[in-house]
């Protein structure tokens, strides 16, 4: 069994792999074994890997299972103490694994961590998907050190302190394989989006910690599969966020949270309409319909999460509303929230 397995899930991602796999191989040499899990690509990804990257271990999946189920199936074929779920559009830096491994080795109470995520195209800026560690407010809205909604901060070392966070990004998620499996892995029913936050919520509820270690730095292209304004992405984000809230919110909070989310979701749809983005507004309506249709299928998962939760979770959702703080109080930076 190897110490660290770096698993890159791809679907028709030949060009991304050609661009970014060399940095992963070079900067991980001697520290981690690199796997590429192919999610049923229809291009020549597999033949390209065999010809250009013969040292890479390939896991070939029969079809596109999406991000969540794709990783679940891939990790069934991996044995390692730690695994890194790494996006195919991530450039890593030299010795990026060293601080992650050292910290996890020294802190058995920590289940997962992430490096600092900078933008590949704007290298002095934090990147949207994870920045310097993720949090979530009481109504399910994610935000990060270095990124609140679409406001991205410049990285000036202001968040270089290691910190316990609520969630770690799926773009570069470093996790104990034992914890991944015991928590049930990623929820395949999500297909894509929000699944890593849902997993980290389950870890926190079970008393297992999640951290960001900014001494490790990677650069992420971001939105390589679906642009943020894409209606399909809007649908998945809203639907999965509601399902995640249903699965993980405590009994005494669930009704209140869902009451306000109904109001806030339709407010978001109205905002899209006023901007002329009618397909995004429709996607929110469709996401809410899909949530109500799918919710009975998540009843058992919710009960399991409630039973497995400890009295003192590692970290709870932020007790305030990030929407109110951001839009009404004009606090646009994470440092403003303290």
Secondary structure, DSSP 8 states (H G I E B T S, - for coil): -EEEEEEEEESS-HHHHHHHHHHHHHHHTTT-EEEEEEES-SSSHHHHHHHH-TTSEEEEESS--HHHHHHHHHHTT--EEEEEEE-TTEEE-TTHHHHHHHHHHH-TTEEEEEEEEEESSSTTBB-TTTTT-EEEBTTS-EEETTEETTEE-B-SSTT-S-EEESB--TTEEEEEHHHHHHTT-S-GGG-SSSHHHHHHHHHHHTT-EEEEEEEEEEEE---SSS-TT-HHHHHHHHHHHHHHHHHHS-HHHHHHHHHHHHHHHHHHHHHHHHTT-HHHHHHHHHHHHHHHHHGGGGHHHHHHHHHH--SS-S---BSS-HHIIIIIS---SGGGG-
